[in-house]
Amino acid sequence: MKTMITHPDKSKRLNRRKFLSLSASIALGATALSLPISCEAEWYSRKLYKLSLSRPAMGTFVNITVLDGSQNLAAAAVGMAYQEMDRLIPLFSRFDSSSPLSFLNSEGSLSAAPPELLQVTQASLHYHSISSGAFDVTVLPVLLAMEQSFAATGLPPNFEEFDKIDTLIGSQYLGINNNSISFARPEMGVTLDSIAKGFIVDNMMAALRKQGISHAMVNAGGDIAVFGGKGNNTPWRIAIQDPRQSGQSINVLTLNTGSVATSGSYEIFFDEEKLYHHLITPGQILPQDKNISVSVHAASVMEADALATAIFVMGMEAGKNFLNKQRSIEGLIVSSDNKCFYSSKWQV
């Protein structure tokens, strides 16, 4: 791993002793923090020190970039943000059998649920309501059936099996009472993959701000929060990936403070032919094929994350109509025939 610190007046390589000191600062209060995959440390200007680190987590790479006058404060704040990530991930993992979410899915109810799990579950019901059911975290049985069927036969579940599974889908069967969560029907299941990552990124940004950081970006595989610009009245630039061309951007947003998330059908598939993608449409065995990418700009990453998924599964026309009625979000929809729809205030 190559790490450099550069200064406007002179440039020198970060020596081993200085790097170990920096690593120790990053690890302050973060006992679960592993070594970063990449680390960039340099003077961004005469007044601001830039620190950028990346770690694998949540099925992607999570990058934090901060700019501050103190490299020690920057390093400590990044450590605290990763500590917050490490604290929250186990609450929402459906793959960890010891997680509260896994307990809920296996038992059908969870009492004394962690407050963060309650908050995200309650938010999921809100987004289910305003999207007329397009956003639905109870699609886990369909997701699991698709995974198992394609692994066993190379084909999706048959319609008879799907009809049975479909009776388990519906956030109206997901109940919250005080600090408890429960299912109204047996064999239901919840996946929070399309909302929890955004919630975690929001909390990572909150941790950075709590430590006094005034310029920051957190990017978890396209779930992005930015704050305070990059100093000197320079905004953050957020490239929206072209879903048809890897490594290319289709649009660039310039933001000082805000959140962006993208949902797309171009990366994760159940089958080798790439006909069945991972974004499940409630009530349908066949995937929605009118959109290939939806990006949403919102006040929080959690909101952008959830509504990007909702708009995607709505399809192009319903998604456009939904966006046109919203006052608190902006969006970009890329259709399967490569047409782009931008909401009224999206930067083109």
Buried (B, 14 or more C-beta within 10 A) or exposed (E): EEBEBBEEEEEEEBEEEBBEBBBEBBBBEBEEBEEBEEBBBBBBBEEBBBBBBBBEBBEBBBBBBBBBEEBBBBBBBBBBBBBBBBBBBBBBBBEEEEBBBBBBBEEBEBEEBBEBBBEBBEBBBEBBEBBEBBBBBBBBBBBBBBEEBBEEEEEBBEEEEBEEBBEBBBBEBBBBEEEBBBBEEEEBBBBBBBBBBBBBBBBBBBBBBEBEBBBBBBBBBBBBBBBBBBBEEBBBEBEBBBBEEEEEEBBEBEBBBBBBBBBBBBEEBBEEEEEBBBBBBBEEBEBBEBBBBBBBBBEBBBBBBBBBBBBBBBBBEBBBEBBEEBEEBBBBBBBBEEEEBBBEEBBE
